Amino acid sequence: MVFAGDVLLASGLIVLAFKLLILERDMLATLDRSASERLALARNSRTSLGSATARDPLPRHDEPSQRRSLPGMV
């Protein structure tokens, strides 16, 4: 026999799981939207730089950045 408390507990856990899924979906949608905006901005800046480098006879290469250690204990 199932007790009413068990049913309430199970339904509460199911509701919490659905709320967590909805929250994660919204967070991923926000991340995807911001990543798409940054990608479009990067493409636009490359396009504007591409026309300038087409006239430049020497191709420009990215310089390697110096490595820095992260703060704190590892």
PDB file of N, H, CA, C and O in Angstrom:
ATOM      1  N   MET A   1       0.848  -1.168   0.000  1.00  0.00           N
ATOM      2  CA  MET A   1       0.000   0.000   0.000  1.00  0.00           C
ATOM      3  C   MET A   1       0.903   1.242   0.000  1.00  0.00           C
ATOM      4  O   MET A   1       1.886   1.313   0.737  1.00  0.00           O
ATOM      5  N   VAL A   2       0.551   2.198  -0.826  1.00  0.00           N
ATOM      6  H   VAL A   2      -0.248   2.141  -1.425  1.00  0.00           H
ATOM      7  CA  VAL A   2       1.333   3.425  -0.925  1.00  0.00           C
ATOM      8  C   VAL A   2       0.712   4.465  -0.005  1.00  0.00           C
ATOM      9  O   VAL A   2      -0.504   4.660   0.012  1.00  0.00           O
ATOM     10  N   PHE A   3       1.568   5.122   0.756  1.00  0.00           N
ATOM     11  H   PHE A   3       2.555   4.963   0.742  1.00  0.00           H
ATOM     12  CA  PHE A   3       1.074   6.144   1.676  1.00  0.00           C
ATOM     13  C   PHE A   3       1.008   7.493   0.974  1.00  0.00           C
ATOM     14  O   PHE A   3       1.719   7.730  -0.002  1.00  0.00           O
ATOM     15  N   ALA A   4       0.167   8.356   1.466  1.00  0.00           N
ATOM     16  H   ALA A   4      -0.411   8.164   2.259  1.00  0.00           H
ATOM     17  CA  ALA A   4      -0.013   9.678   0.859  1.00  0.00           C
ATOM     18  C   ALA A   4       1.275  10.488   0.933  1.00  0.00           C
ATOM     19  O   ALA A   4       1.560  11.263   0.021  1.00  0.00           O
ATOM     20  N   GLY A   5       2.047  10.331   1.980  1.00  0.00           N
ATOM     21  H   GLY A   5       1.815   9.701   2.721  1.00  0.00           H
ATOM     22  CA  GLY A   5       3.310  11.054   2.121  1.00  0.00           C
ATOM     23  C   GLY A   5       4.308  10.672   1.040  1.00  0.00           C
ATOM     24  O   GLY A   5       5.038  11.517   0.522  1.00  0.00           O
ATOM     25  N   ASP A   6       4.328   9.372   0.703  1.00  0.00           N
ATOM     26  H   ASP A   6       3.734   8.686   1.124  1.00  0.00           H
ATOM     27  CA  ASP A   6       5.231   8.911  -0.360  1.00  0.00           C
ATOM     28  C   ASP A   6       4.836   9.494  -1.709  1.00  0.00           C
ATOM     29  O   ASP A   6       5.693   9.883  -2.502  1.00  0.00           O
ATOM     30  N   VAL A   7       3.542   9.552  -1.961  1.00  0.00           N
ATOM     31  H   VAL A   7       2.846   9.236  -1.317  1.00  0.00           H
ATOM     32  CA  VAL A   7       3.056  10.108  -3.221  1.00  0.00           C
ATOM     33  C   VAL A   7       3.401  11.593  -3.288  1.00  0.00           C
ATOM     34  O   VAL A   7       3.838  12.077  -4.333  1.00  0.00           O
ATOM     35  N   LEU A   8       3.214  12.316  -2.198  1.00  0.00           N
ATOM     36  H   LEU A   8       2.859  11.923  -1.349  1.00  0.00           H
ATOM     37  CA  LEU A   8       3.543  13.742  -2.171  1.00  0.00           C
ATOM     38  C   LEU A   8       5.040  13.966  -2.363  1.00  0.00           C
ATOM     39  O   LEU A   8       5.454  14.882  -3.073  1.00  0.00           O
ATOM     40  N   LEU A   9       5.837  13.126  -1.730  1.00  0.00           N
ATOM     41  H   LEU A   9       5.500  12.382  -1.153  1.00  0.00           H
ATOM     42  CA  LEU A   9       7.285  13.246  -1.874  1.00  0.00           C
ATOM     43  C   LEU A   9       7.710  12.975  -3.316  1.00  0.00           C
ATOM     44  O   LEU A   9       8.515  13.723  -3.871  1.00  0.00           O
ATOM     45  N   ALA A  10       7.192  11.938  -3.914  1.00  0.00           N
ATOM     46  H   ALA A  10       6.538  11.330  -3.463  1.00  0.00           H
ATOM     47  CA  ALA A  10       7.549  11.598  -5.294  1.00  0.00           C
ATOM     48  C   ALA A  10       7.112  12.698  -6.256  1.00  0.00           C
ATOM     49  O   ALA A  10       7.868  13.072  -7.153  1.00  0.00           O
ATOM     50  N   SER A  11       5.912  13.214  -6.078  1.00  0.00           N
ATOM     51  H   SER A  11       5.298  12.910  -5.349  1.00  0.00           H
ATOM     52  CA  SER A  11       5.443  14.276  -6.976  1.00  0.00           C
ATOM     53  C   SER A  11       6.250  15.553  -6.776  1.00  0.00           C
ATOM     54  O   SER A  11       6.512  16.271  -7.741  1.00  0.00           O
ATOM     55  N   GLY A  12       6.645  15.846  -5.548  1.00  0.00           N
ATOM     56  H   GLY A  12       6.432  15.262  -4.764  1.00  0.00           H
ATOM     57  CA  GLY A  12       7.486  17.017  -5.293  1.00  0.00           C
ATOM     58  C   GLY A  12       8.849  16.888  -5.951  1.00  0.00           C
ATOM     59  O   GLY A  12       9.367  17.855  -6.508  1.00  0.00           O
ATOM     60  N   LEU A  13       9.431  15.697  -5.890  1.00  0.00           N
ATOM     61  H   LEU A  13       9.010  14.911  -5.437  1.00  0.00           H
ATOM     62  CA  LEU A  13      10.718  15.475  -6.544  1.00  0.00           C
ATOM     63  C   LEU A  13      10.611  15.578  -8.062  1.00  0.00           C
ATOM     64  O   LEU A  13      11.522  16.086  -8.716  1.00  0.00           O
ATOM     65  N   ILE A  14       9.511  15.103  -8.619  1.00  0.00           N
ATOM     66  H   ILE A  14       8.771  14.690  -8.087  1.00  0.00           H
ATOM     67  CA  ILE A  14       9.302  15.219 -10.064  1.00  0.00           C
ATOM     68  C   ILE A  14       9.171  16.679 -10.469  1.00  0.00           C
ATOM     69  O   ILE A  14       9.724  17.093 -11.488  1.00  0.00           O
ATOM     70  N   VAL A  15       8.446  17.459  -9.684  1.00  0.00           N
ATOM     71  H   VAL A  15       7.997  17.123  -8.856  1.00  0.00           H
ATOM     72  CA  VAL A  15       8.290  18.892  -9.978  1.00  0.00           C
ATOM     73  C   VAL A  15       9.648  19.593  -9.898  1.00  0.00           C
ATOM     74  O   VAL A  15       9.962  20.415 -10.758  1.00  0.00           O
ATOM     75  N   LEU A  16      10.446  19.287  -8.896  1.00  0.00           N
ATOM     76  H   LEU A  16      10.190  18.619  -8.197  1.00  0.00           H
ATOM     77  CA  LEU A  16      11.769  19.889  -8.780  1.00  0.00           C
ATOM     78  C   LEU A  16      12.673  19.510  -9.961  1.00  0.00           C
ATOM     79  O   LEU A  16      13.440  20.337 -10.455  1.00  0.00           O
ATOM     80  N   ALA A  17      12.576  18.270 -10.398  1.00  0.00           N
ATOM     81  H   ALA A  17      11.954  17.599  -9.997  1.00  0.00           H
ATOM     82  CA  ALA A  17      13.380  17.840 -11.546  1.00  0.00           C
ATOM     83  C   ALA A  17      12.972  18.607 -12.796  1.00  0.00           C
ATOM     84  O   ALA A  17      13.838  19.024 -13.565  1.00  0.00           O
ATOM     85  N   PHE A  18      11.677  18.802 -13.018  1.00  0.00           N
ATOM     86  H   PHE A  18      10.974  18.463 -12.393  1.00  0.00           H
ATOM     87  CA  PHE A  18      11.229  19.564 -14.181  1.00  0.00           C
ATOM     88  C   PHE A  18      11.664  21.019 -14.102  1.00  0.00           C
ATOM     89  O   PHE A  18      12.041  21.611 -15.113  1.00  0.00           O
ATOM     90  N   LYS A  19      11.613  21.600 -12.906  1.00  0.00           N
ATOM     91  H   LYS A  19      11.306  21.119 -12.084  1.00  0.00           H
ATOM     92  CA  LYS A  19      12.073  22.982 -12.757  1.00  0.00           C
ATOM     93  C   LYS A  19      13.556  23.103 -13.072  1.00  0.00           C
ATOM     94  O   LYS A  19      13.984  24.075 -13.694  1.00  0.00           O
ATOM     95  N   LEU A  20      14.344  22.116 -12.643  1.00  0.00           N
ATOM     96  H   LEU A  20      13.996  21.326 -12.138  1.00  0.00           H
ATOM     97  CA  LEU A  20      15.776  22.122 -12.944  1.00  0.00           C
ATOM     98  C   LEU A  20      16.018  22.001 -14.445  1.00  0.00           C
ATOM     99  O   LEU A  20      16.882  22.688 -14.990  1.00  0.00           O
ATOM    100  N   LEU A  21      15.265  21.135 -15.116  1.00  0.00           N
ATOM    101  H   LEU A  21      14.563  20.577 -14.673  1.00  0.00           H
ATOM    102  CA  LEU A  21      15.398  20.996 -16.561  1.00  0.00           C
ATOM    103  C   LEU A  21      15.051  22.286 -17.289  1.00  0.00           C
ATOM    104  O   LEU A  21      15.728  22.658 -18.247  1.00  0.00           O
ATOM    105  N   ILE A  22      14.011  22.967 -16.848  1.00  0.00           N
ATOM    106  H   ILE A  22      13.461  22.665 -16.069  1.00  0.00           H
ATOM    107  CA  ILE A  22      13.610  24.223 -17.472  1.00  0.00           C
ATOM    108  C   ILE A  22      14.678  25.284 -17.246  1.00  0.00           C
ATOM    109  O   ILE A  22      14.991  26.050 -18.158  1.00  0.00           O
ATOM    110  N   LEU A  23      15.237  25.337 -16.051  1.00  0.00           N
ATOM    111  H   LEU A  23      14.983  24.714 -15.310  1.00  0.00           H
ATOM    112  CA  LEU A  23      16.289  26.303 -15.750  1.00  0.00           C
ATOM    113  C   LEU A  23      17.521  26.046 -16.615  1.00  0.00           C
ATOM    114  O   LEU A  23      18.097  26.985 -17.165  1.00  0.00           O
ATOM    115  N   GLU A  24      17.928  24.789 -16.739  1.00  0.00           N
ATOM    116  H   GLU A  24      17.461  24.026 -16.292  1.00  0.00           H
ATOM    117  CA  GLU A  24      19.086  24.462 -17.573  1.00  0.00           C
ATOM    118  C   GLU A  24      18.826  24.790 -19.038  1.00  0.00           C
ATOM    119  O   GLU A  24      19.721  25.275 -19.729  1.00  0.00           O
ATOM    120  N   ARG A  25      17.622  24.534 -19.515  1.00  0.00           N
ATOM    121  H   ARG A  25      16.894  24.140 -18.953  1.00  0.00           H
ATOM    122  CA  ARG A  25      17.277  24.853 -20.905  1.00  0.00           C
ATOM    123  C   ARG A  25      17.386  26.353 -21.150  1.00  0.00           C
ATOM    124  O   ARG A  25      17.920  26.777 -22.175  1.00  0.00           O
ATOM    125  N   ASP A  26      16.884  27.156 -20.220  1.00  0.00           N
ATOM    126  H   ASP A  26      16.450  26.811 -19.387  1.00  0.00           H
ATOM    127  CA  ASP A  26      16.953  28.612 -20.368  1.00  0.00           C
ATOM    128  C   ASP A  26      18.393  29.109 -20.327  1.00  0.00           C
ATOM    129  O   ASP A  26      18.763  30.010 -21.079  1.00  0.00           O
ATOM    130  N   MET A  27      19.207  28.522 -19.447  1.00  0.00           N
ATOM    131  H   MET A  27      18.907  27.790 -18.836  1.00  0.00           H
ATOM    132  CA  MET A  27      20.613  28.926 -19.369  1.00  0.00           C
ATOM    133  C   MET A  27      21.346  28.589 -20.662  1.00  0.00           C
ATOM    134  O   MET A  27      22.125  29.400 -21.163  1.00  0.00           O
ATOM    135  N   LEU A  28      21.102  27.395 -21.208  1.00  0.00           N
ATOM    136  H   LEU A  28      20.469  26.736 -20.802  1.00  0.00           H
ATOM    137  CA  LEU A  28      21.752  27.003 -22.457  1.00  0.00           C
ATOM    138  C   LEU A  28      21.282  27.866 -23.621  1.00  0.00           C
ATOM    139  O   LEU A  28      22.072  28.186 -24.509  1.00  0.00           O
ATOM    140  N   ALA A  29      20.015  28.246 -23.628  1.00  0.00           N
ATOM    141  H   ALA A  29      19.373  27.986 -22.906  1.00  0.00           H
ATOM    142  CA  ALA A  29      19.513  29.121 -24.687  1.00  0.00           C
ATOM    143  C   ALA A  29      20.180  30.487 -24.611  1.00  0.00           C
ATOM    144  O   ALA A  29      20.500  31.077 -25.642  1.00  0.00           O
ATOM    145  N   THR A  30      20.394  30.997 -23.397  1.00  0.00           N
ATOM    146  H   THR A  30      20.135  30.518 -22.559  1.00  0.00           H
ATOM    147  CA  THR A  30      21.065  32.287 -23.223  1.00  0.00           C
ATOM    148  C   THR A  30      22.512  32.204 -23.688  1.00  0.00           C
ATOM    149  O   THR A  30      23.003  33.104 -24.370  1.00  0.00           O
ATOM    150  N   LEU A  31      23.196  31.122 -23.317  1.00  0.00           N
ATOM    151  H   LEU A  31      22.797  30.391 -22.763  1.00  0.00           H
ATOM    152  CA  LEU A  31      24.583  30.939 -23.759  1.00  0.00           C
ATOM    153  C   LEU A  31      24.671  30.818 -25.277  1.00  0.00           C
ATOM    154  O   LEU A  31      25.571  31.383 -25.898  1.00  0.00           O
ATOM    155  N   ASP A  32      23.741  30.087 -25.867  1.00  0.00           N
ATOM    156  H   ASP A  32      23.009  29.629 -25.362  1.00  0.00           H
ATOM    157  CA  ASP A  32      23.742  29.914 -27.314  1.00  0.00           C
ATOM    158  C   ASP A  32      23.483  31.240 -28.022  1.00  0.00           C
ATOM    159  O   ASP A  32      24.111  31.533 -29.040  1.00  0.00           O
ATOM    160  N   ARG A  33      22.573  32.033 -27.494  1.00  0.00           N
ATOM    161  H   ARG A  33      22.064  31.795 -26.667  1.00  0.00           H
ATOM    162  CA  ARG A  33      22.259  33.332 -28.094  1.00  0.00           C
ATOM    163  C   ARG A  33      23.460  34.268 -28.018  1.00  0.00           C
ATOM    164  O   ARG A  33      23.775  34.949 -28.995  1.00  0.00           O
ATOM    165  N   SER A  34      24.131  34.310 -26.873  1.00  0.00           N
ATOM    166  H   SER A  34      23.875  33.757 -26.080  1.00  0.00           H
ATOM    167  CA  SER A  34      25.289  35.199 -26.741  1.00  0.00           C
ATOM    168  C   SER A  34      26.457  34.712 -27.591  1.00  0.00           C
ATOM    169  O   SER A  34      27.208  35.524 -28.131  1.00  0.00           O
ATOM    170  N   ALA A  35      26.620  33.387 -27.716  1.00  0.00           N
ATOM    171  H   ALA A  35      26.010  32.727 -27.278  1.00  0.00           H
ATOM    172  CA  ALA A  35      27.684  32.856 -28.562  1.00  0.00           C
ATOM    173  C   ALA A  35      27.415  33.185 -30.029  1.00  0.00           C
ATOM    174  O   ALA A  35      28.342  33.496 -30.776  1.00  0.00           O
ATOM    175  N   SER A  36      26.165  33.117 -30.436  1.00  0.00           N
ATOM    176  H   SER A  36      25.412  32.864 -29.829  1.00  0.00           H
ATOM    177  CA  SER A  36      25.817  33.461 -31.820  1.00  0.00           C
ATOM    178  C   SER A  36      26.079  34.931 -32.100  1.00  0.00           C
ATOM    179  O   SER A  36      26.554  35.291 -33.177  1.00  0.00           O
ATOM    180  N   GLU A  37      25.768  35.778 -31.128  1.00  0.00           N
ATOM    181  H   GLU A  37      25.382  35.486 -30.253  1.00  0.00           H
ATOM    182  CA  GLU A  37      26.016  37.216 -31.309  1.00  0.00           C
ATOM    183  C   GLU A  37      27.514  37.497 -31.421  1.00  0.00           C
ATOM    184  O   GLU A  37      27.936  38.294 -32.259  1.00  0.00           O
ATOM    185  N   ARG A  38      28.318  36.843 -30.577  1.00  0.00           N
ATOM    186  H   ARG A  38      27.975  36.196 -29.896  1.00  0.00           H
ATOM    187  CA  ARG A  38      29.774  37.040 -30.642  1.00  0.00           C
ATOM    188  C   ARG A  38      30.348  36.509 -31.947  1.00  0.00           C
ATOM    189  O   ARG A  38      31.266  37.106 -32.509  1.00  0.00           O
ATOM    190  N   LEU A  39      29.816  35.395 -32.431  1.00  0.00           N
ATOM    191  H   LEU A  39      29.070  34.911 -31.975  1.00  0.00           H
ATOM    192  CA  LEU A  39      30.279  34.831 -33.698  1.00  0.00           C
ATOM    193  C   LEU A  39      29.963  35.775 -34.852  1.00  0.00           C
ATOM    194  O   LEU A  39      30.797  35.978 -35.734  1.00  0.00           O
ATOM    195  N   ALA A  40      28.777  36.346 -34.849  1.00  0.00           N
ATOM    196  H   ALA A  40      28.100  36.181 -34.132  1.00  0.00           H
ATOM    197  CA  ALA A  40      28.410  37.298 -35.898  1.00  0.00           C
ATOM    198  C   ALA A  40      29.298  38.538 -35.832  1.00  0.00           C
ATOM    199  O   ALA A  40      29.716  39.056 -36.867  1.00  0.00           O
ATOM    200  N   LEU A  41      29.587  39.011 -34.630  1.00  0.00           N
ATOM    201  H   LEU A  41      29.248  38.589 -33.789  1.00  0.00           H
ATOM    202  CA  LEU A  41      30.461  40.171 -34.478  1.00  0.00           C
ATOM    203  C   LEU A  41      31.869  39.858 -34.968  1.00  0.00           C
ATOM    204  O   LEU A  41      32.500  40.688 -35.623  1.00  0.00           O
ATOM    205  N   ALA A  42      32.366  38.659 -34.650  1.00  0.00           N
ATOM    206  H   ALA A  42      31.854  37.985 -34.117  1.00  0.00           H
ATOM    207  CA  ALA A  42      33.706  38.269 -35.102  1.00  0.00           C
ATOM    208  C   ALA A  42      33.750  38.146 -36.620  1.00  0.00           C
ATOM    209  O   ALA A  42      34.737  38.536 -37.243  1.00  0.00           O
ATOM    210  N   ARG A  43      32.705  37.614 -37.213  1.00  0.00           N
ATOM    211  H   ARG A  43      31.903  37.296 -36.707  1.00  0.00           H
ATOM    212  CA  ARG A  43      32.654  37.503 -38.676  1.00  0.00           C
ATOM    213  C   ARG A  43      32.648  38.869 -39.328  1.00  0.00           C
ATOM    214  O   ARG A  43      33.318  39.094 -40.336  1.00  0.00           O
ATOM    215  N   ASN A  44      31.876  39.791 -38.736  1.00  0.00           N
ATOM    216  H   ASN A  44      31.332  39.608 -37.918  1.00  0.00           H
ATOM    217  CA  ASN A  44      31.836  41.147 -39.294  1.00  0.00           C
ATOM    218  C   ASN A  44      33.193  41.828 -39.198  1.00  0.00           C
ATOM    219  O   ASN A  44      33.616  42.509 -40.132  1.00  0.00           O
ATOM    220  N   SER A  45      33.877  41.646 -38.070  1.00  0.00           N
ATOM    221  H   SER A  45      33.533  41.092 -37.312  1.00  0.00           H
ATOM    222  CA  SER A  45      35.189  42.279 -37.918  1.00  0.00           C
ATOM    223  C   SER A  45      36.212  41.633 -38.847  1.00  0.00           C
ATOM    224  O   SER A  45      37.090  42.320 -39.369  1.00  0.00           O
ATOM    225  N   ARG A  46      36.110  40.304 -39.064  1.00  0.00           N
ATOM    226  H   ARG A  46      35.396  39.746 -38.640  1.00  0.00           H
ATOM    227  CA  ARG A  46      37.020  39.640 -40.013  1.00  0.00           C
ATOM    228  C   ARG A  46      36.766  40.106 -41.428  1.00  0.00           C
ATOM    229  O   ARG A  46      37.697  40.263 -42.219  1.00  0.00           O
ATOM    230  N   THR A  47      35.499  40.328 -41.745  1.00  0.00           N
ATOM    231  H   THR A  47      34.743  40.201 -41.103  1.00  0.00           H
ATOM    232  CA  THR A  47      35.165  40.797 -43.085  1.00  0.00           C
ATOM    233  C   THR A  47      35.746  42.179 -43.324  1.00  0.00           C
ATOM    234  O   THR A  47      36.287  42.452 -44.396  1.00  0.00           O
ATOM    235  N   SER A  48      35.635  43.049 -42.330  1.00  0.00           N
ATOM    236  H   SER A  48      35.196  42.827 -41.460  1.00  0.00           H
ATOM    237  CA  SER A  48      36.185  44.395 -42.489  1.00  0.00           C
ATOM    238  C   SER A  48      37.715  44.360 -42.514  1.00  0.00           C
ATOM    239  O   SER A  48      38.338  45.152 -43.221  1.00  0.00           O
ATOM    240  N   LEU A  49      38.322  43.452 -41.751  1.00  0.00           N
ATOM    241  H   LEU A  49      37.816  42.808 -41.177  1.00  0.00           H
ATOM    242  CA  LEU A  49      39.780  43.303 -41.794  1.00  0.00           C
ATOM    243  C   LEU A  49      40.228  42.592 -43.063  1.00  0.00           C
ATOM    244  O   LEU A  49      41.324  42.840 -43.566  1.00  0.00           O
ATOM    245  N   GLY A  50      39.383  41.711 -43.577  1.00  0.00           N
ATOM    246  H   GLY A  50      38.493  41.509 -43.168  1.00  0.00           H
ATOM    247  CA  GLY A  50      39.723  40.964 -44.780  1.00  0.00           C
ATOM    248  C   GLY A  50      39.918  41.869 -45.979  1.00  0.00           C
ATOM    249  O   GLY A  50      40.800  41.627 -46.803  1.00  0.00           O
ATOM    250  N   SER A  51      39.107  42.908 -46.084  1.00  0.00           N
ATOM    251  H   SER A  51      38.391  43.105 -45.414  1.00  0.00           H
ATOM    252  CA  SER A  51      39.276  43.827 -47.208  1.00  0.00           C
ATOM    253  C   SER A  51      40.562  44.631 -47.054  1.00  0.00           C
ATOM    254  O   SER A  51      41.186  44.996 -48.050  1.00  0.00           O
ATOM    255  N   ALA A  52      40.964  44.911 -45.816  1.00  0.00           N
ATOM    256  H   ALA A  52      40.457  44.614 -45.006  1.00  0.00           H
ATOM    257  CA  ALA A  52      42.207  45.651 -45.588  1.00  0.00           C
ATOM    258  C   ALA A  52      43.421  44.752 -45.828  1.00  0.00           C
ATOM    259  O   ALA A  52      44.436  45.218 -46.346  1.00  0.00           O
ATOM    260  N   THR A  53      43.333  43.474 -45.459  1.00  0.00           N
ATOM    261  H   THR A  53      42.508  43.096 -45.038  1.00  0.00           H
ATOM    262  CA  THR A  53      44.475  42.577 -45.658  1.00  0.00           C
ATOM    263  C   THR A  53      44.590  42.119 -47.103  1.00  0.00           C
ATOM    264  O   THR A  53      45.652  41.660 -47.521  1.00  0.00           O
ATOM    265  N   ALA A  54      43.518  42.237 -47.868  1.00  0.00           N
ATOM    266  H   ALA A  54      42.655  42.611 -47.528  1.00  0.00           H
ATOM    267  CA  ALA A  54      43.609  41.866 -49.280  1.00  0.00           C
ATOM    268  C   ALA A  54      44.565  42.803 -50.003  1.00  0.00           C
ATOM    269  O   ALA A  54      45.207  42.402 -50.974  1.00  0.00           O
ATOM    270  N   ARG A  55      44.665  44.030 -49.548  1.00  0.00           N
ATOM    271  H   ARG A  55      44.143  44.356 -48.760  1.00  0.00           H
ATOM    272  CA  ARG A  55      45.587  44.993 -50.149  1.00  0.00           C
ATOM    273  C   ARG A  55      46.987  44.886 -49.557  1.00  0.00           C
ATOM    274  O   ARG A  55      47.947  45.383 -50.146  1.00  0.00           O
ATOM    275  N   ASP A  56      47.114  44.238 -48.387  1.00  0.00           N
ATOM    276  H   ASP A  56      46.334  43.834 -47.908  1.00  0.00           H
ATOM    277  CA  ASP A  56      48.403  44.112 -47.711  1.00  0.00           C
ATOM    278  C   ASP A  56      49.180  42.937 -48.324  1.00  0.00           C
ATOM    279  O   ASP A  56      48.669  41.817 -48.326  1.00  0.00           O
ATOM    280  N   PRO A  57      50.384  43.152 -48.840  1.00  0.00           N
ATOM    281  CA  PRO A  57      51.114  42.059 -49.475  1.00  0.00           C
ATOM    282  C   PRO A  57      51.635  41.023 -48.478  1.00  0.00           C
ATOM    283  O   PRO A  57      51.823  39.867 -48.855  1.00  0.00           O
ATOM    284  N   LEU A  58      51.873  41.400 -47.219  1.00  0.00           N
ATOM    285  H   LEU A  58      51.720  42.340 -46.913  1.00  0.00           H
ATOM    286  CA  LEU A  58      52.386  40.467 -46.217  1.00  0.00           C
ATOM    287  C   LEU A  58      51.243  39.998 -45.324  1.00  0.00           C
ATOM    288  O   LEU A  58      50.555  40.823 -44.725  1.00  0.00           O
ATOM    289  N   PRO A  59      51.030  38.694 -45.226  1.00  0.00           N
ATOM    290  CA  PRO A  59      49.961  38.218 -44.348  1.00  0.00           C
ATOM    291  C   PRO A  59      50.349  38.416 -42.880  1.00  0.00           C
ATOM    292  O   PRO A  59      51.518  38.310 -42.508  1.00  0.00           O
ATOM    293  N   ARG A  60      49.373  38.695 -42.090  1.00  0.00           N
ATOM    294  H   ARG A  60      48.424  38.780 -42.393  1.00  0.00           H
ATOM    295  CA  ARG A  60      49.605  38.899 -40.653  1.00  0.00           C
ATOM    296  C   ARG A  60      49.265  37.620 -39.909  1.00  0.00           C
ATOM    297  O   ARG A  60      48.231  36.997 -40.150  1.00  0.00           O
ATOM    298  N   HIS A  61      50.147  37.245 -39.009  1.00  0.00           N
ATOM    299  H   HIS A  61      50.986  37.751 -38.814  1.00  0.00           H
ATOM    300  CA  HIS A  61      49.924  36.051 -38.202  1.00  0.00           C
ATOM    301  C   HIS A  61      49.746  36.475 -36.756  1.00  0.00           C
ATOM    302  O   HIS A  61      50.303  37.477 -36.307  1.00  0.00           O
ATOM    303  N   ASP A  62      48.962  35.695 -36.044  1.00  0.00           N
ATOM    304  H   ASP A  62      48.509  34.881 -36.409  1.00  0.00           H
ATOM    305  CA  ASP A  62      48.768  35.975 -34.618  1.00  0.00           C
ATOM    306  C   ASP A  62      50.058  35.686 -33.875  1.00  0.00           C
ATOM    307  O   ASP A  62      50.730  34.685 -34.126  1.00  0.00           O
ATOM    308  N   GLU A  63      50.385  36.562 -32.974  1.00  0.00           N
ATOM    309  H   GLU A  63      49.839  37.375 -32.770  1.00  0.00           H
ATOM    310  CA  GLU A  63      51.564  36.367 -32.133  1.00  0.00           C
ATOM    311  C   GLU A  63      51.181  35.466 -30.968  1.00  0.00           C
ATOM    312  O   GLU A  63      50.099  35.630 -30.404  1.00  0.00           O
ATOM    313  N   PRO A  64      52.038  34.517 -30.592  1.00  0.00           N
ATOM    314  CA  PRO A  64      51.702  33.676 -29.439  1.00  0.00           C
ATOM    315  C   PRO A  64      51.728  34.509 -28.162  1.00  0.00           C
ATOM    316  O   PRO A  64      52.622  35.331 -27.962  1.00  0.00           O
ATOM    317  N   SER A  65      50.750  34.290 -27.314  1.00  0.00           N
ATOM    318  H   SER A  65      50.023  33.623 -27.477  1.00  0.00           H
ATOM    319  CA  SER A  65      50.691  35.049 -26.068  1.00  0.00           C
ATOM    320  C   SER A  65      51.530  34.352 -25.003  1.00  0.00           C
ATOM    321  O   SER A  65      51.723  33.136 -25.030  1.00  0.00           O
ATOM    322  N   GLN A  66      52.016  35.146 -24.078  1.00  0.00           N
ATOM    323  H   GLN A  66      51.859  36.134 -24.056  1.00  0.00           H
ATOM    324  CA  GLN A  66      52.828  34.607 -22.998  1.00  0.00           C
ATOM    325  C   GLN A  66      51.924  33.892 -22.013  1.00  0.00           C
ATOM    326  O   GLN A  66      50.843  34.384 -21.691  1.00  0.00           O
ATOM    327  N   ARG A  67      52.359  32.724 -21.526  1.00  0.00           N
ATOM    328  H   ARG A  67      53.237  32.324 -21.787  1.00  0.00           H
ATOM    329  CA  ARG A  67      51.554  31.968 -20.576  1.00  0.00           C
ATOM    330  C   ARG A  67      51.649  32.589 -19.200  1.00  0.00           C
ATOM    331  O   ARG A  67      52.709  33.038 -18.764  1.00  0.00           O
ATOM    332  N   ARG A  68      50.513  32.602 -18.533  1.00  0.00           N
ATOM    333  H   ARG A  68      49.652  32.237 -18.887  1.00  0.00           H
ATOM    334  CA  ARG A  68      50.461  33.114 -17.167  1.00  0.00           C
ATOM    335  C   ARG A  68      49.858  32.063 -16.264  1.00  0.00           C
ATOM    336  O   ARG A  68      48.930  31.359 -16.662  1.00  0.00           O
ATOM    337  N   SER A  69      50.367  31.950 -15.072  1.00  0.00           N
ATOM    338  H   SER A  69      51.121  32.522 -14.749  1.00  0.00           H
ATOM    339  CA  SER A  69      49.817  30.975 -14.137  1.00  0.00           C
ATOM    340  C   SER A  69      48.538  31.541 -13.502  1.00  0.00           C
ATOM    341  O   SER A  69      48.390  32.752 -13.336  1.00  0.00           O
ATOM    342  N   LEU A  70      47.645  30.656 -13.163  1.00  0.00           N
ATOM    343  H   LEU A  70      47.765  29.673 -13.298  1.00  0.00           H
ATOM    344  CA  LEU A  70      46.401  31.065 -12.531  1.00  0.00           C
ATOM    345  C   LEU A  70      46.657  31.317 -11.037  1.00  0.00           C
ATOM    346  O   LEU A  70      47.506  30.665 -10.428  1.00  0.00           O
ATOM    347  N   PRO A  71      45.926  32.254 -10.465  1.00  0.00           N
ATOM    348  CA  PRO A  71      46.116  32.522  -9.031  1.00  0.00           C
ATOM    349  C   PRO A  71      45.548  31.379  -8.187  1.00  0.00           C
ATOM    350  O   PRO A  71      44.602  30.704  -8.592  1.00  0.00           O
ATOM    351  N   GLY A  72      46.119  31.182  -7.054  1.00  0.00           N
ATOM    352  H   GLY A  72      46.888  31.731  -6.725  1.00  0.00           H
ATOM    353  CA  GLY A  72      45.607  30.192  -6.107  1.00  0.00           C
ATOM    354  C   GLY A  72      46.344  28.864  -6.185  1.00  0.00           C
ATOM    355  O   GLY A  72      47.241  28.668  -7.005  1.00  0.00           O
ATOM    356  N   MET A  73      45.934  27.966  -5.308  1.00  0.00           N
ATOM    357  H   MET A  73      45.205  28.125  -4.642  1.00  0.00           H
ATOM    358  CA  MET A  73      46.537  26.634  -5.216  1.00  0.00           C
ATOM    359  C   MET A  73      45.940  25.734  -6.289  1.00  0.00           C
ATOM    360  O   MET A  73      44.787  25.892  -6.690  1.00  0.00           O
ATOM    361  N   VAL A  74      46.754  24.785  -6.742  1.00  0.00           N
ATOM    362  H   VAL A  74      47.691  24.657  -6.416  1.00  0.00           H
ATOM    363  CA  VAL A  74      46.281  23.807  -7.722  1.00  0.00           C
ATOM    364  C   VAL A  74      46.150  22.470  -7.059  1.00  0.00           C
ATOM    365  O   VAL A  74      45.764  21.496  -7.705  1.00  0.00           O
TER     366      VAL A  74
END
